[in-house]
Amino acid sequence: MSDTVTTVRPDAEAGGTARTEQARTERAQAEVARTERALAHRARTERSLTHQARTERAPTEQPDVAPRPARPRDAFFDNAKYLAIVLVAVGHAWEPLRQGSRAVTALYMLVYAFHMPAFIIISGYFSRTFDGSPARLRRLVTGVVVPYVVFETAYTLFTRWTSQDPDRPVSLLDPLYLTWFLAALFVWRLTTPLWRLVRWPLPLALAVATAATTAPSIGRDLDLQRTLQFLPYFVFGLLLRPEHFRLVRRRRVRILAVPVAGCALAVAYWAVPRMDYAWFFHADSAPELGVPLWYGPLMTLAAFGCSLVLVGCFLAWVPGRRTWFTALGAGTLSGYLLHGFVAQAAKHWGWYEPAWVRGPAGVMIATLVAALVVTALCTPSVRRVFRCVTEPGMAWAFGDTGATRAGARRAAP
């Protein structure tokens, strides 16, 4: 029987080798795919843990980001505030000199027709961004409420000491002397979102002011009568834009402001024996001033128009560049709140009693002294000394997170 020989074909051997290599390649590819999936899963896990850590980070931790640089102050507004506060101090210095001098009374009436409206319009302009956010509410408390409480108390104690009213109680509902402005500013700023919301804010504010002049029953709480009567000026400031201030600073307007101011002074001189300048205080209703009820709305609208014209004349001559007094504009709150003590002390110590003080030379000296005193009170050194009561940080009361600090910087005027 013949032997059977098994022969392996070359093509079969090659096919087996190819299948072996293919299997190895597939296993290698599968291993690479598993490795890539593992790396991707690990990366996703790390990203998730990082995000969770950032989310759970304490509020006081802030990323290392360079602080936003403070906005540069506008020299025009600092100049305007300084010049306005000088007029406020000069007006208080003229107050005891009005009796027997028609010229001083005319100057007094002219200044009172626009110096506080100018201040209030600028305050309204810088309140446009007030939205009731925590940072802005904090600024309202530290920049308005705290100074009001401190200086209302201080002026009450000072009044007791000078025996002008030895039994006067400390009452935060009855603003004394010049603290009414802080109480009014608090109310105005809180209502800013409302005035930004309504369709016709200025006509509505004028309607409120005219109605207030017919309602003596409003009372004296927070000097609400004056708060409501000055309200249109604040709302007017809310409606202004930078281009409006550029408009009044044109050369043509500046030239026109001179004869307008001259005519206003002549009218004031004529009106001294014919008109009660208390209308420009905006502190009393028509019945309280002893005139018919319909005088209230009429005089409110007339005073508003006259005051706007005079404020425009005043702003037209405010320099827009940096001057020697520009830096003093940042300290006008200190000057405003502190100069009242000097004005009251001058009356208490009899500085106005000598006869020569009521003459032309005395009026000029009183004017110069008032301007120098309020200038000194606006200096950075005085501002630093009294910052604890005029611009307190109060981090202990509010916390001092990075976000709040940034918001407070943006909220500051």
C-alpha positions as a Markdown table, in Angstrom:
| # | Residue | x | y | z |
|---|---|---|---|---|
| 1 | Met | 0.0 | 0.0 | 0.0 |
| 2 | Ser | 1.5 | 3.2 | -1.0 |
| 3 | Asp | 2.5 | 5.8 | 1.6 |
| 4 | Thr | 0.3 | 8.9 | 1.7 |
| 5 | Val | 2.3 | 12.1 | 1.8 |
| 6 | Thr | 0.7 | 15.3 | 3.1 |
| 7 | Thr | 1.9 | 18.4 | 1.3 |
| 8 | Val | 1.4 | 21.9 | 2.7 |
| 9 | Arg | 0.6 | 24.3 | 0.0 |
| 10 | Pro | 2.6 | 27.6 | 0.1 |
| 11 | Asp | -0.5 | 29.8 | -0.5 |
| 12 | Ala | -2.2 | 28.2 | 2.6 |
| 13 | Glu | 0.8 | 28.9 | 4.8 |
| 14 | Ala | 0.9 | 32.6 | 3.6 |
| 15 | Gly | -2.8 | 33.0 | 4.3 |
| 16 | Gly | -2.3 | 31.8 | 7.9 |
| 17 | Thr | 0.5 | 34.2 | 8.5 |
| 18 | Ala | -1.6 | 37.1 | 7.2 |
| 19 | Arg | -4.5 | 36.2 | 9.5 |
| 20 | Thr | -2.1 | 36.2 | 12.4 |
| 21 | Glu | -0.8 | 39.6 | 11.6 |
| 22 | Gln | -4.3 | 41.0 | 11.1 |
| 23 | Ala | -5.3 | 39.7 | 14.5 |
| 24 | Arg | -2.3 | 41.3 | 16.1 |
| 25 | Thr | -3.1 | 44.6 | 14.4 |
| 26 | Glu | -6.7 | 44.5 | 15.6 |
| 27 | Arg | -5.6 | 43.8 | 19.2 |
| 28 | Ala | -3.2 | 46.7 | 19.1 |
| 29 | Gln | -5.9 | 49.0 | 17.7 |
| 30 | Ala | -8.3 | 47.9 | 20.4 |
| 31 | Glu | -5.6 | 48.6 | 23.0 |
| 32 | Val | -5.0 | 52.1 | 21.7 |
| 33 | Ala | -8.8 | 52.8 | 21.6 |
| 34 | Arg | -9.1 | 51.7 | 25.3 |
| 35 | Thr | -6.2 | 53.9 | 26.2 |
| 36 | Glu | -7.7 | 56.9 | 24.5 |
| 37 | Arg | -11.0 | 56.3 | 26.1 |
| 38 | Ala | -9.4 | 56.1 | 29.5 |
| 39 | Leu | -7.4 | 59.3 | 28.9 |
| 40 | Ala | -10.6 | 61.1 | 27.8 |
| 41 | His | -12.5 | 59.9 | 30.9 |
| 42 | Arg | -9.7 | 61.1 | 33.1 |
| 43 | Ala | -9.6 | 64.5 | 31.5 |
| 44 | Arg | -13.4 | 64.9 | 31.9 |
| 45 | Thr | -13.1 | 63.9 | 35.5 |
| 46 | Glu | -10.4 | 66.5 | 36.2 |
| 47 | Arg | -12.4 | 69.2 | 34.5 |
| 48 | Ser | -15.5 | 68.3 | 36.5 |
| 49 | Leu | -13.5 | 68.4 | 39.8 |
| 50 | Thr | -11.9 | 71.8 | 38.8 |
| 51 | His | -15.3 | 73.3 | 38.0 |
| 52 | Gln | -16.7 | 72.0 | 41.3 |
| 53 | Ala | -13.8 | 73.5 | 43.2 |
| 54 | Arg | -14.3 | 76.8 | 41.6 |
| 55 | Thr | -18.1 | 76.7 | 42.4 |
| 56 | Glu | -17.5 | 75.8 | 46.0 |
| 57 | Arg | -14.8 | 78.5 | 46.5 |
| 58 | Ala | -15.4 | 80.8 | 49.4 |
| 59 | Pro | -17.0 | 84.2 | 48.4 |
| 60 | Thr | -14.0 | 86.1 | 49.7 |
| 61 | Glu | -11.6 | 84.3 | 47.3 |
| 62 | Gln | -11.2 | 86.2 | 44.1 |
| 63 | Pro | -9.1 | 85.3 | 41.0 |
| 64 | Asp | -5.9 | 87.2 | 40.6 |
| 65 | Val | -7.2 | 89.8 | 38.3 |
| 66 | Ala | -5.8 | 93.3 | 38.1 |
| 67 | Pro | -8.3 | 95.8 | 39.6 |
| 68 | Arg | -10.2 | 98.0 | 37.2 |
| 69 | Pro | -8.6 | 101.5 | 37.1 |
| 70 | Ala | -10.7 | 104.2 | 38.6 |
| 71 | Arg | -12.5 | 106.5 | 36.2 |
| 72 | Pro | -10.8 | 109.8 | 35.9 |
| 73 | Arg | -12.8 | 112.7 | 37.4 |
| 74 | Asp | -14.2 | 115.3 | 35.1 |
| 75 | Ala | -12.6 | 118.6 | 35.9 |
| 76 | Phe | -15.7 | 120.5 | 34.7 |
| 77 | Phe | -17.9 | 119.0 | 37.4 |
| 78 | Asp | -15.3 | 119.3 | 40.1 |
| 79 | Asn | -14.9 | 123.0 | 39.2 |
| 80 | Ala | -18.7 | 123.5 | 39.2 |
| 81 | Lys | -19.1 | 121.9 | 42.6 |
| 82 | Tyr | -16.4 | 123.9 | 44.2 |
| 83 | Leu | -17.7 | 127.2 | 42.8 |
| 84 | Ala | -21.2 | 126.3 | 43.9 |
| 85 | Ile | -20.1 | 125.5 | 47.4 |
| 86 | Val | -18.3 | 128.8 | 47.6 |
| 87 | Leu | -21.6 | 130.5 | 46.7 |
| 88 | Val | -23.4 | 128.6 | 49.4 |
| 89 | Ala | -20.9 | 129.7 | 52.0 |
| 90 | Val | -21.0 | 133.3 | 50.7 |
| 91 | Gly | -24.8 | 133.2 | 50.8 |
| 92 | His | -24.7 | 132.2 | 54.5 |
| 93 | Ala | -22.2 | 135.0 | 55.2 |
| 94 | Trp | -24.5 | 137.5 | 53.6 |
| 95 | Glu | -27.6 | 136.4 | 55.6 |
| 96 | Pro | -27.0 | 138.6 | 58.6 |
| 97 | Leu | -26.1 | 141.5 | 56.4 |
| 98 | Arg | -29.4 | 141.7 | 54.5 |
| 99 | Gln | -31.3 | 144.0 | 56.9 |
| 100 | Gly | -31.0 | 147.6 | 55.8 |
| 101 | Ser | -29.1 | 146.8 | 52.5 |
| 102 | Arg | -31.1 | 146.4 | 49.4 |
| 103 | Ala | -28.0 | 145.7 | 47.3 |
| 104 | Val | -26.9 | 142.8 | 49.6 |
| 105 | Thr | -30.4 | 141.4 | 49.6 |
| 106 | Ala | -30.5 | 141.5 | 45.8 |
| 107 | Leu | -27.2 | 139.6 | 45.6 |
| 108 | Tyr | -28.5 | 137.2 | 48.2 |
| 109 | Met | -31.7 | 136.6 | 46.2 |
| 110 | Leu | -29.8 | 136.1 | 43.0 |
| 111 | Val | -27.4 | 133.6 | 44.5 |
| 112 | Tyr | -30.2 | 131.7 | 46.2 |
| 113 | Ala | -32.0 | 131.5 | 42.9 |
| 114 | Phe | -29.5 | 129.1 | 41.4 |
| 115 | His | -26.7 | 127.9 | 43.8 |
| 116 | Met | -28.7 | 125.0 | 45.3 |
| 117 | Pro | -30.5 | 124.2 | 42.0 |
| 118 | Ala | -27.0 | 123.9 | 40.5 |
| 119 | Phe | -25.9 | 121.5 | 43.2 |
| 120 | Ile | -29.1 | 119.4 | 43.0 |
| 121 | Ile | -29.0 | 119.2 | 39.2 |
| 122 | Ile | -25.4 | 117.9 | 39.3 |
| 123 | Ser | -26.4 | 115.5 | 42.0 |
| 124 | Gly | -29.2 | 114.2 | 39.8 |
| 125 | Tyr | -26.9 | 113.9 | 36.8 |
| 126 | Phe | -24.5 | 111.7 | 38.9 |
| 127 | Ser | -27.5 | 109.6 | 40.2 |
| 128 | Arg | -28.5 | 108.4 | 36.7 |
| 129 | Thr | -27.0 | 105.0 | 37.3 |
| 130 | Phe | -28.6 | 104.4 | 40.7 |
| 131 | Asp | -30.4 | 101.1 | 40.4 |
| 132 | Gly | -30.9 | 99.9 | 44.0 |
| 133 | Ser | -28.1 | 97.4 | 43.7 |
| 134 | Pro | -26.3 | 96.3 | 46.9 |
| 135 | Ala | -23.2 | 98.3 | 46.0 |
| 136 | Arg | -25.1 | 101.5 | 45.3 |
| 137 | Leu | -27.3 | 101.1 | 48.4 |
| 138 | Arg | -24.1 | 100.7 | 50.5 |
| 139 | Arg | -22.8 | 103.9 | 48.9 |
| 140 | Leu | -26.1 | 105.7 | 49.7 |
| 141 | Val | -25.8 | 104.6 | 53.4 |
| 142 | Thr | -22.1 | 105.5 | 53.8 |
| 143 | Gly | -22.2 | 108.7 | 51.7 |
| 144 | Val | -25.6 | 110.1 | 52.7 |
| 145 | Val | -27.3 | 108.4 | 55.7 |
| 146 | Val | -24.2 | 108.2 | 58.0 |
| 147 | Pro | -23.2 | 111.9 | 57.4 |
| 148 | Tyr | -26.8 | 112.9 | 58.0 |
| 149 | Val | -27.0 | 111.1 | 61.3 |
| 150 | Val | -23.7 | 112.4 | 62.5 |
| 151 | Phe | -24.1 | 116.1 | 61.5 |
| 152 | Glu | -27.8 | 116.3 | 62.5 |
| 153 | Thr | -26.7 | 115.3 | 66.0 |
| 154 | Ala | -23.7 | 117.6 | 65.9 |
| 155 | Tyr | -25.7 | 120.6 | 64.8 |
| 156 | Thr | -28.3 | 120.0 | 67.4 |
| 157 | Leu | -25.6 | 119.9 | 70.1 |
| 158 | Phe | -24.0 | 123.0 | 68.7 |
| 159 | Thr | -27.3 | 124.8 | 68.7 |
| 160 | Arg | -27.8 | 123.9 | 72.4 |
| 161 | Trp | -24.3 | 125.1 | 73.2 |
| 162 | Thr | -24.9 | 128.5 | 71.5 |
| 163 | Ser | -28.2 | 128.7 | 73.4 |
| 164 | Gln | -30.1 | 129.4 | 70.2 |
| 165 | Asp | -32.4 | 126.6 | 71.3 |
| 166 | Pro | -31.1 | 125.0 | 74.5 |
| 167 | Asp | -33.9 | 122.5 | 74.8 |
| 168 | Arg | -33.9 | 121.3 | 71.2 |
| 169 | Pro | -34.0 | 117.4 | 71.1 |
| 170 | Val | -31.9 | 115.3 | 68.7 |
| 171 | Ser | -34.4 | 114.3 | 66.1 |
| 172 | Leu | -33.5 | 112.6 | 62.8 |
| 173 | Leu | -36.9 | 113.5 | 61.4 |
| 174 | Asp | -36.4 | 117.3 | 61.7 |
| 175 | Pro | -33.3 | 118.3 | 59.7 |
| 176 | Leu | -31.5 | 121.2 | 61.3 |
| 177 | Tyr | -29.9 | 124.0 | 59.2 |
| 178 | Leu | -28.2 | 122.6 | 56.1 |
| 179 | Thr | -28.6 | 118.9 | 56.8 |
| 180 | Trp | -31.9 | 119.0 | 54.9 |
| 181 | Phe | -30.0 | 118.5 | 51.7 |
| 182 | Leu | -28.8 | 115.0 | 52.9 |
| 183 | Ala | -32.3 | 114.0 | 53.9 |
| 184 | Ala | -33.6 | 115.1 | 50.5 |
| 185 | Leu | -30.8 | 113.5 | 48.6 |
| 186 | Phe | -31.6 | 110.2 | 50.3 |
| 187 | Val | -35.2 | 110.4 | 49.2 |
| 188 | Trp | -34.4 | 111.5 | 45.7 |
| 189 | Arg | -31.9 | 108.8 | 45.1 |
| 190 | Leu | -34.2 | 106.1 | 46.4 |
| 191 | Thr | -36.8 | 107.2 | 43.9 |
| 192 | Thr | -34.4 | 107.4 | 41.0 |
| 193 | Pro | -35.5 | 104.0 | 39.4 |
| 194 | Leu | -39.1 | 105.3 | 39.4 |
| 195 | Trp | -38.2 | 108.5 | 37.6 |
| 196 | Arg | -36.2 | 106.5 | 35.1 |
| 197 | Leu | -39.3 | 104.3 | 34.5 |
| 198 | Val | -42.1 | 106.8 | 33.9 |
| 199 | Arg | -42.7 | 108.3 | 30.5 |
| 200 | Trp | -42.8 | 112.0 | 31.5 |
| 201 | Pro | -40.7 | 112.3 | 34.6 |
| 202 | Leu | -40.1 | 116.1 | 34.6 |
| 203 | Pro | -43.8 | 117.1 | 34.1 |
| 204 | Leu | -44.7 | 114.7 | 36.9 |
| 205 | Ala | -42.0 | 116.1 | 39.2 |
| 206 | Leu | -43.2 | 119.6 | 38.5 |
| 207 | Ala | -46.8 | 118.5 | 39.3 |
| 208 | Val | -45.6 | 117.1 | 42.6 |
| 209 | Ala | -43.7 | 120.3 | 43.4 |
| 210 | Thr | -46.6 | 122.6 | 42.6 |
| 211 | Ala | -49.0 | 120.4 | 44.6 |
| 212 | Ala | -46.7 | 120.6 | 47.6 |
| 213 | Thr | -46.9 | 124.4 | 47.6 |
| 214 | Thr | -50.6 | 124.2 | 48.2 |
| 215 | Ala | -50.4 | 121.7 | 51.0 |
| 216 | Pro | -49.1 | 123.1 | 54.3 |
| 217 | Ser | -50.3 | 119.9 | 56.0 |
| 218 | Ile | -47.2 | 118.1 | 54.5 |
| 219 | Gly | -45.4 | 119.0 | 57.7 |
| 220 | Arg | -41.7 | 119.2 | 58.6 |
| 221 | Asp | -40.8 | 115.5 | 58.8 |
| 222 | Leu | -37.5 | 115.1 | 56.9 |
| 223 | Asp | -38.2 | 118.6 | 55.6 |
| 224 | Leu | -40.5 | 117.0 | 53.1 |
| 225 | Gln | -41.9 | 120.3 | 51.8 |
| 226 | Arg | -38.4 | 121.3 | 50.6 |
| 227 | Thr | -37.7 | 117.8 | 49.3 |
| 228 | Leu | -40.7 | 117.9 | 47.1 |
| 229 | Gln | -40.3 | 121.5 | 45.9 |
| 230 | Phe | -36.7 | 120.9 | 44.9 |
| 231 | Leu | -37.5 | 117.5 | 43.3 |
| 232 | Pro | -37.9 | 118.9 | 39.7 |
| 233 | Tyr | -34.2 | 120.0 | 39.7 |
| 234 | Phe | -33.0 | 116.5 | 40.7 |
| 235 | Val | -35.2 | 114.9 | 38.0 |
| 236 | Phe | -34.0 | 117.4 | 35.5 |
| 237 | Gly | -30.4 | 116.3 | 36.3 |
| 238 | Leu | -31.4 | 112.7 | 35.7 |
| 239 | Leu | -32.5 | 113.6 | 32.2 |
| 240 | Leu | -29.3 | 115.4 | 31.2 |
| 241 | Arg | -26.5 | 113.9 | 29.0 |
| 242 | Pro | -22.9 | 115.0 | 28.5 |
| 243 | Glu | -23.8 | 116.8 | 25.3 |
| 244 | His | -26.2 | 119.1 | 27.2 |
| 245 | Phe | -23.3 | 120.4 | 29.4 |
| 246 | Arg | -21.2 | 120.8 | 26.3 |
| 247 | Leu | -24.0 | 122.9 | 24.8 |
| 248 | Val | -24.0 | 125.5 | 27.6 |
| 249 | Arg | -20.2 | 125.7 | 27.5 |
| 250 | Arg | -20.1 | 127.1 | 23.9 |
| 251 | Arg | -18.6 | 130.5 | 23.4 |
| 252 | Arg | -21.8 | 132.0 | 22.2 |
| 253 | Val | -23.6 | 130.8 | 25.3 |
| 254 | Arg | -20.8 | 132.1 | 27.5 |
| 255 | Ile | -21.0 | 135.6 | 26.0 |
| 256 | Leu | -24.8 | 135.6 | 26.2 |
| 257 | Ala | -24.7 | 134.6 | 29.9 |
| 258 | Val | -23.1 | 137.9 | 30.9 |
| 259 | Pro | -26.0 | 140.2 | 30.0 |
| 260 | Val | -28.5 | 137.6 | 31.2 |
| 261 | Ala | -26.9 | 137.5 | 34.6 |
| 262 | Gly | -26.7 | 141.3 | 34.7 |
| 263 | Cys | -30.4 | 141.6 | 33.9 |
| 264 | Ala | -31.2 | 139.0 | 36.6 |
| 265 | Leu | -29.3 | 141.1 | 39.1 |
| 266 | Ala | -31.2 | 144.2 | 38.1 |
| 267 | Val | -34.5 | 142.3 | 38.4 |
| 268 | Ala | -33.5 | 141.0 | 41.8 |
| 269 | Tyr | -32.7 | 144.6 | 42.9 |
| 270 | Trp | -36.1 | 145.7 | 41.7 |
| 271 | Ala | -37.9 | 142.8 | 43.3 |
| 272 | Val | -36.4 | 143.2 | 46.8 |
| 273 | Pro | -39.2 | 145.3 | 48.2 |
| 274 | Arg | -41.9 | 143.6 | 46.0 |
| 275 | Met | -41.2 | 139.9 | 46.5 |
| 276 | Asp | -40.4 | 137.5 | 49.3 |
| 277 | Tyr | -37.1 | 135.8 | 48.5 |
| 278 | Ala | -38.2 | 132.9 | 50.7 |
| 279 | Trp | -39.8 | 131.5 | 47.5 |
| 280 | Phe | -36.2 | 130.5 | 46.5 |
| 281 | Phe | -35.8 | 128.5 | 49.7 |
| 282 | His | -38.6 | 126.2 | 48.6 |
| 283 | Ala | -39.3 | 125.4 | 52.2 |
| 284 | Asp | -42.8 | 126.7 | 52.7 |
| 285 | Ser | -46.2 | 126.4 | 51.1 |
| 286 | Ala | -48.2 | 129.4 | 49.7 |
| 287 | Pro | -50.4 | 129.7 | 52.8 |
| 288 | Glu | -47.4 | 129.6 | 55.1 |
| 289 | Leu | -45.9 | 132.6 | 53.1 |
| 290 | Gly | -49.2 | 134.5 | 53.5 |
| 291 | Val | -50.3 | 134.5 | 49.8 |
| 292 | Pro | -53.3 | 133.0 | 48.0 |
| 293 | Leu | -53.2 | 129.3 | 47.2 |
| 294 | Trp | -52.8 | 129.8 | 43.5 |
| 295 | Tyr | -49.5 | 131.7 | 44.0 |
| 296 | Gly | -47.9 | 128.4 | 44.9 |
| 297 | Pro | -48.0 | 126.6 | 41.5 |
| 298 | Leu | -47.4 | 129.9 | 39.7 |
| 299 | Met | -44.3 | 130.8 | 41.7 |
| 300 | Thr | -43.0 | 127.2 | 41.6 |
| 301 | Leu | -43.0 | 127.2 | 37.8 |
| 302 | Ala | -41.6 | 130.7 | 37.5 |
| 303 | Ala | -38.8 | 130.0 | 40.0 |
| 304 | Phe | -38.0 | 126.8 | 38.1 |
| 305 | Gly | -37.6 | 128.6 | 34.8 |
| 306 | Cys | -35.6 | 131.4 | 36.3 |
| 307 | Ser | -33.3 | 129.0 | 38.2 |
| 308 | Leu | -32.6 | 126.9 | 35.1 |
| 309 | Val | -31.6 | 130.0 | 33.1 |
| 310 | Leu | -29.3 | 131.2 | 35.9 |
| 311 | Val | -27.8 | 127.7 | 36.3 |
| 312 | Gly | -27.1 | 127.7 | 32.6 |
| 313 | Cys | -25.3 | 131.1 | 33.0 |
| 314 | Phe | -23.3 | 129.7 | 35.9 |
| 315 | Leu | -22.2 | 126.5 | 34.1 |
| 316 | Ala | -21.3 | 128.5 | 31.0 |
| 317 | Trp | -18.6 | 130.2 | 32.9 |
| 318 | Val | -17.3 | 127.1 | 34.8 |
| 319 | Pro | -13.9 | 126.2 | 33.3 |
| 320 | Gly | -13.6 | 122.8 | 31.8 |
| 321 | Arg | -9.9 | 122.4 | 32.2 |
| 322 | Arg | -8.0 | 121.6 | 35.4 |
| 323 | Thr | -7.3 | 124.6 | 37.6 |
| 324 | Trp | -5.9 | 125.2 | 41.1 |
| 325 | Phe | -9.3 | 124.5 | 42.7 |
| 326 | Thr | -10.3 | 121.4 | 40.6 |
| 327 | Ala | -9.0 | 119.0 | 43.3 |
| 328 | Leu | -11.2 | 120.9 | 45.9 |
| 329 | Gly | -14.3 | 119.7 | 44.0 |
| 330 | Ala | -13.9 | 116.3 | 45.5 |
| 331 | Gly | -14.2 | 117.7 | 49.0 |
| 332 | Thr | -17.4 | 119.8 | 48.7 |
| 333 | Leu | -19.3 | 117.5 | 51.0 |
| 334 | Ser | -16.9 | 118.3 | 53.8 |
| 335 | Gly | -17.0 | 121.9 | 53.0 |
| 336 | Tyr | -20.8 | 122.0 | 52.9 |
| 337 | Leu | -21.2 | 120.2 | 56.2 |
| 338 | Leu | -18.5 | 121.9 | 58.1 |
| 339 | His | -18.8 | 125.5 | 57.1 |
| 340 | Gly | -22.2 | 125.8 | 58.8 |
| 341 | Phe | -20.5 | 125.6 | 62.2 |
| 342 | Val | -18.3 | 128.6 | 61.3 |
| 343 | Ala | -21.4 | 130.5 | 60.0 |
| 344 | Gln | -23.3 | 129.8 | 63.2 |
| 345 | Ala | -20.4 | 130.6 | 65.4 |
| 346 | Ala | -19.9 | 134.0 | 63.7 |
| 347 | Lys | -23.4 | 134.9 | 64.7 |
| 348 | His | -23.0 | 133.6 | 68.2 |
| 349 | Trp | -19.7 | 135.4 | 68.9 |
| 350 | Gly | -21.0 | 138.7 | 67.5 |
| 351 | Trp | -18.8 | 139.0 | 64.5 |
| 352 | Tyr | -21.6 | 140.9 | 62.7 |
| 353 | Glu | -22.2 | 143.4 | 65.5 |
| 354 | Pro | -19.7 | 146.2 | 64.6 |
| 355 | Ala | -21.3 | 148.8 | 62.4 |
| 356 | Trp | -18.5 | 148.8 | 59.8 |
| 357 | Val | -19.3 | 145.1 | 59.0 |
| 358 | Arg | -22.5 | 146.2 | 57.3 |
| 359 | Gly | -20.7 | 148.7 | 55.1 |
| 360 | Pro | -19.3 | 147.9 | 51.6 |
| 361 | Ala | -15.9 | 147.1 | 53.1 |
| 362 | Gly | -17.4 | 144.8 | 55.7 |
| 363 | Val | -19.5 | 143.0 | 53.1 |
| 364 | Met | -16.4 | 142.4 | 50.9 |
| 365 | Ile | -14.4 | 141.1 | 53.9 |
| 366 | Ala | -17.2 | 138.8 | 54.9 |
| 367 | Thr | -17.4 | 137.5 | 51.4 |
| 368 | Leu | -13.7 | 136.9 | 51.2 |
| 369 | Val | -13.5 | 135.2 | 54.6 |
| 370 | Ala | -16.4 | 132.9 | 53.7 |
| 371 | Ala | -14.8 | 131.9 | 50.4 |
| 372 | Leu | -11.4 | 131.2 | 52.2 |
| 373 | Val | -13.0 | 129.2 | 55.0 |
| 374 | Val | -15.0 | 126.9 | 52.7 |
| 375 | Thr | -11.9 | 126.5 | 50.4 |
| 376 | Ala | -9.9 | 125.4 | 53.4 |
| 377 | Leu | -12.6 | 122.9 | 54.4 |
| 378 | Cys | -12.6 | 121.4 | 50.9 |
| 379 | Thr | -8.9 | 120.6 | 50.9 |
| 380 | Pro | -7.7 | 117.0 | 50.8 |
| 381 | Ser | -6.2 | 117.2 | 54.3 |
| 382 | Val | -9.5 | 118.2 | 55.9 |
| 383 | Arg | -11.3 | 115.6 | 53.8 |
| 384 | Arg | -9.0 | 112.9 | 55.1 |
| 385 | Val | -9.5 | 114.0 | 58.8 |
| 386 | Phe | -13.3 | 113.9 | 58.5 |
| 387 | Arg | -13.6 | 110.9 | 56.1 |
| 388 | Cys | -14.6 | 108.7 | 59.0 |
| 389 | Val | -17.9 | 110.6 | 59.2 |
| 390 | Thr | -18.4 | 112.0 | 55.7 |
| 391 | Glu | -17.2 | 109.0 | 53.6 |
| 392 | Pro | -16.9 | 106.0 | 56.0 |
| 393 | Gly | -16.0 | 102.6 | 54.5 |
| 394 | Met | -17.9 | 100.6 | 57.1 |
| 395 | Ala | -16.6 | 97.3 | 56.0 |
| 396 | Trp | -17.4 | 95.9 | 59.4 |
| 397 | Ala | -21.1 | 96.5 | 58.7 |
| 398 | Phe | -21.3 | 95.4 | 55.1 |
| 399 | Gly | -18.5 | 93.0 | 54.5 |
| 400 | Asp | -15.8 | 93.9 | 52.0 |
| 401 | Thr | -15.7 | 91.4 | 49.2 |
| 402 | Gly | -13.9 | 92.1 | 46.0 |
| 403 | Ala | -17.2 | 92.3 | 44.1 |
| 404 | Thr | -18.7 | 94.8 | 46.5 |
| 405 | Arg | -15.6 | 96.9 | 46.4 |
| 406 | Ala | -15.7 | 97.0 | 42.7 |
| 407 | Gly | -19.4 | 97.9 | 42.7 |
| 408 | Ala | -18.8 | 100.6 | 45.2 |
| 409 | Arg | -16.1 | 102.1 | 43.1 |
| 410 | Arg | -18.4 | 102.1 | 40.1 |
| 411 | Ala | -21.3 | 103.6 | 42.2 |
| 412 | Ala | -19.2 | 106.5 | 43.4 |
| 413 | Pro | -19.8 | 109.7 | 41.6 |
